[in-house]
Amino acid sequence: MRYIEPHGHMVSRTTDDYIDMVTAGCEAVCEPAFWAGFDRSSAGGFRDYFRQLTEYEPARAARYGLPHFCWLCINPKESEDVGLATDVLALIPEFLDRPNVLGIGEIGLNKNSRNELKVLEMHVDLAARTGQMILVHTPHLEDKLKGTRLILDLLASDSRIRPERVLIDHVEEHTVRMVLDRGHWAGMTLYPISKCTPARAVDILDMHGSERLWMNSACDWGESVPLAIPKTALEMRRRGWSTEAIDQVIYRNPVQFLSQNPRFRSAFPA
């Protein structure tokens, strides 16, 4: 079995997790910028974090032959402070030419607040001005349906944004179709106690097909499973999915989306 982990917060994981992932067949990991487990107090903290994502973490993964890519942003949980967000966004362009950077993410909404929407709009503008792909976080704490609609409408309002270059993550049964209908890619996050369980994720695939859909573990500080993708592949096999169809979802789909960035494409040529 081969797979891509398209959304894993490896700064919060041990080196043993890298070893387990490679042993299970992981061929690349992509790490969106996210919350550090606490709110950072200055843009300087984010500068150090961006260095961690673009320098230290790729080197740690490379010890086990695993390519590491990342996305950069100030995450929605820290977006209430628009002044801080403005300072952080000003730092991002100096990191965009790093060899493992794929784009802007994971941006989005946490509580669907006015300030979060403002900062989301600032991120989208930055991505459009610099030609970056986008990875979007949909809310957990507040109304996911409302938040997803707000995000989709904001993206649609900017004519510079190409829908096929945007991945909307953490979709569930009530949001996946609206994301796909807008032309975006959709990600299902496999958590043991929230988001999608393996069984729910396979139900979604059975109902909506596998086009423009991927799965990820989003393993982080909380209760999460770095091997969630291969474990869900076993559930797919149990339900009668062919080896080729499973490979399409857990490997070829993420490669297709991520290869829109030439840095990823050069590592996984067609």
N, C-alpha and C positions, 0 to 999 in steps of 0.2 A: 504494500500500500504506500502511495505517495500522497502528500498533501501540502498545502500552503497554510500557514497560520497568518491570516491577513489582519488580525487585530489582537495583539497581545501586549500587555503592559509589563515588559520584562524587567524593568527597573525594580519592580516589586517582587520579583521571583528569585529563587536561588539558582545557582549554577546547575544543581542537580536537575532542575526543570528543563534546562537546555539539553542536558544529556538524554533525559527521557523522551523529549520531543524528537530529537534526531534519531534515536533508537526506534521510535514509532513510525518514522518515515517522513518527518517534516523536512522540507527542502528550502524553506525561507520563512522568516518571521518579519512582520511589519508592525511597528509600534507607534500608535498615535500619541501625541502629547496629551496628558490628562492631569487630574488632581494628584497631589503628592501625599494625600492622607491628611493634609492640613492646608490652610490658606497661606500662601506665600505673601510676604509683606512688602516686597520690592521687585522692581524689574530685574535687579541684579540676581535674584534667586532664579528667575527664569533663564537668564543668560547661562548660568551654571547648568541648569537643567537641559537646555538645548545642546550644550557641550557634551553632557552625559549621553544624550540620544545620538549625537553625531560622531562622537569620539570613543568614549569608553564602552558603551554597550555593543557597538559593532565589533570591537576588538574581543570582548568577552564571548560573543557568539561565534566569532571566527575560530576560536580555539577548538571548536567542535565541528568545523566545516559548515556552519550554518550562516548563510547570508542574512544580514540584518538591515532592514529599511525603516524609515520613520516618517512621521508627519509632524508639523509644527503649528502651534497656536497657543492662546490662553484659553483654557477649557471653560465650558459654561458654568461650572460650579464657582469659578472665581471671576465671573464676568459682571457682577453687580457693581464693582468699582470701575467705572468707565475711564477714570484717569489712569489707573494702573494698567488697564487693558490697552489704552492708547500708547503708553510707554513700552509695553511688551510688544505690541504690533510693530513698533518702530525698530525693534531688534531683529525681527524675523528675516528681513531681506538679506542681511549679512550671512545668514545660514543657508539660504536657499540653493546655493551652488555646491553645498557639501554632497559628496558622491552617493550618500544613502538616503537623501531627502526626496520623498515622493510628492509632497504637496502640503496643503493646509488642512489640518484636522487634529483631533476630532472636535470640530466646532458644532454649535447648535444651541439647544435650550435645556435648562434644568428645571426652572420653575415658571417658565413662560412669561418672564417679567419684561417690562419695558426696556430696562438696561441690558438684559441679555439679548433682546432683539437688536438693540443698537450695536452691540459688540459683534453679533453675528453678521450684521450688515457690513461692518468694518472689515471683518475677515473675508467676506465674499468679494468685496471691492479689491482687497489686497490680492486675492487669488486671481481675479479677472485682470488686474493690471500687470501681474507678473506671469500670467499664463499657467497657473498651477491647477492641478487636480484638487478635488475637495472630498473630504470624508466628514460626514455629519453624524452627530450624536442626537438621538431623539430622547425626550425626557422620560424619566422613571417616576420622579416624585410627584409631579403634577399630571394633568391630563395628557396622555401620550397622543391621543387622537387630535386634540386641539393643537398641541405643539407641532405635530407632524404637518398639519395643514398650514400653520404659520410659516414653517420652514419652507415648504413647497411653494407657497405663494411668494415668499421673499426671493427665492431662487428664480422663479418664473418672471419676476419683475425686472430682472437684470438681463438684458438681451445679450450680454457678453458671455453668459454662462451656457455651456453646452451640456445638456442633461446627461449624456452618456459618459461624461467625465466627472460625475458626482455619484458617490456611494452614500446612500442613506442607511445608517446602521440602527441596530436594535429594533427592527420591525417585528411586529407580532401579527396575529391573525386579522386584526381589525385595521391595520395600516399598510400591509404589504401591497395590496392591489393598487391603492392610490399612488404609492411610490412608483411601481412599475408602469402604471398608466401615464405617468409624467415623463417617462423615458429614462429614469434614473436606474442605477443598480441598487439592489437591496441586500442588506446583511442581517442574518439571524444570529443572535448572540446566545450561546449555550451555557446557561447557568443552572446550578442544581436546585436553587430555591427561588429564582426570579427569571425574568425575561423568558427564554425558550428552553424547555427541557429537550433532550434528544427526540423524544416521542412527538412533542409538539412541532419541532422543526421538520421532522419527516412528514407529519400531517400537512404542513404548509406546502412542502414540495409536492406531495401527492395532489393537493388541490390546485396549485398554481403553476406547476411545472418548474423546471430548473433554469430557464433562461433568465439571465441577469440576476441570479441569486447566488449568494455564498453564505458560508457558515464560519463563525469564529468563536473562540473561547473567551476573548476579552479578559483573560486571566489578570488579576490585579491583587490589591491588598485584601479584598474580601473573600467570601466563600466562592471559589471558582476553581475550575479544573483545567490545567494546561493541556491535557490530552482529550479535551471534550470533542474535538473533531474526529479523531479516529474512533472514539467510542460511539459517536453518532453514526459513523460509517458502518459500524457493526449492526446498529439498529436498521439501517437502510438495507443491509444484506439480509437481515432476518425477515424483512418484509418483501423480499424478492427482487430488489433492485440489482441490476447486473453490475459486474465489475466496471464496465465502461461507463455506465450511467453514474455510478458513485464517483469515479475519477473525474467526470465532467464537473460535478458540484464541488468537490473538495480540492481539486487541483487546477483543471483547465479554466474554470470560470474565474477564479482569482487571478490566474496568469493573464487571461484575456483583458480583464479590467486594468490591472496594474501595469501591463505592458504598454498602455497608452503613454506611460512615462518612459523615455528612452533609457533611463538608468536601470529600470527593472527589465526592460526588454532586452538589454545587452546581456543580462545575467541569465535570461530564459528565452533564447531565440526560438522562433517557431520551427 
